Amino acid sequence: MAGPPSQLFGHWVHSHEEDTGALRVYRPAGYRFPPARGRRGFELLPDGSYVAHGPGPTDKPTSRPGRWEPVGDGRLRLGDEELEIVSLEPDRLTLRSTSG
């Protein structure tokens, strides 16, 4: 099985305004998002680690480390969730959850 494409590695932030149905859209961390409270995201590293980013109980940003792995053609497991990579462009990542 081929490894994941290198452009997948980096810090992705959920652009919930662009979600459609079961598809979740993520943009690079430097993207100019409209104002919103508590955006979630993750940073994927080539060594199989990732950092989940999101708002904490007092809206202060929090980070949580974890592990990720490719689990088939165009799929990855991010913590406990399996995701399908629907599309991957330099400025946009679209994912679909395939977990139960």
C-alpha positions in Angstrom: 0.0 0.0 0.0 1.4 3.4 -0.9 1.9 6.0 1.8 -0.3 9.0 2.1 0.4 12.0 -0.1 2.9 14.5 1.3 0.4 17.4 1.0 -1.7 15.7 3.7 0.9 16.6 6.3 0.3 19.9 8.1 -2.2 21.7 10.3 -5.8 21.6 9.0 -8.6 23.6 10.5 -12.3 22.7 10.1 -14.2 25.1 7.8 -17.7 24.1 9.0 -19.3 26.8 6.8 -18.3 24.7 3.7 -19.5 21.3 5.0 -22.1 19.5 2.9 -24.0 16.5 4.2 -21.5 14.0 5.5 -18.5 15.8 4.0 -16.3 17.9 6.3 -14.0 20.5 4.8 -10.7 21.6 6.2 -8.4 24.4 5.3 -4.7 25.1 6.1 -4.2 26.8 9.4 -3.2 30.1 7.7 -6.4 30.3 5.7 -8.5 33.5 6.2 -11.6 32.1 7.9 -14.7 34.1 8.7 -15.1 34.8 12.4 -16.2 31.8 14.4 -15.8 30.5 18.0 -14.0 27.3 18.7 -12.7 26.0 15.4 -11.4 22.4 15.6 -8.6 21.0 13.6 -5.6 18.6 13.6 -2.0 18.5 12.6 -0.8 15.4 10.8 2.9 14.5 11.0 4.7 12.0 8.7 5.9 9.9 11.8 2.3 8.8 12.5 1.6 11.3 15.2 -1.0 14.0 15.2 -2.2 16.8 17.4 -5.9 17.5 17.8 -6.7 21.2 18.3 -9.9 22.6 19.6 -11.6 24.8 22.2 -11.3 23.8 25.9 -13.9 24.2 28.6 -13.3 28.0 28.9 -12.9 28.5 25.1 -9.1 28.6 25.5 -7.4 26.6 22.8 -6.3 23.1 23.8 -4.1 20.5 22.1 -4.2 16.7 22.5 -1.6 14.3 20.9 -2.6 11.1 19.2 -1.6 8.6 16.6 -2.9 8.2 13.0 -2.3 5.6 10.3 -3.3 4.9 6.7 -5.9 2.1 6.6 -6.4 1.5 2.9 -6.6 3.3 -0.4 -7.6 6.9 0.4 -8.4 6.2 4.0 -6.9 7.0 7.4 -7.6 6.3 11.0 -7.3 9.4 13.1 -7.4 8.3 16.7 -10.7 6.3 16.9 -12.2 7.6 13.8 -11.8 6.2 10.3 -11.9 8.8 7.5 -12.1 8.7 3.7 -10.1 11.4 1.8 -12.7 12.6 -0.7 -10.4 15.3 -2.1 -7.0 16.8 -1.3 -5.8 20.1 -2.7 -3.1 22.4 -1.4 -5.8 24.7 0.2 -8.6 22.3 0.9 -9.1 18.8 2.4 -12.5 17.1 2.2 -13.1 14.1 4.5 -16.0 11.7 5.1 -16.2 9.6 8.3 -16.5 5.9 7.6 -16.7 5.0 11.3 -19.8 3.2 12.5 
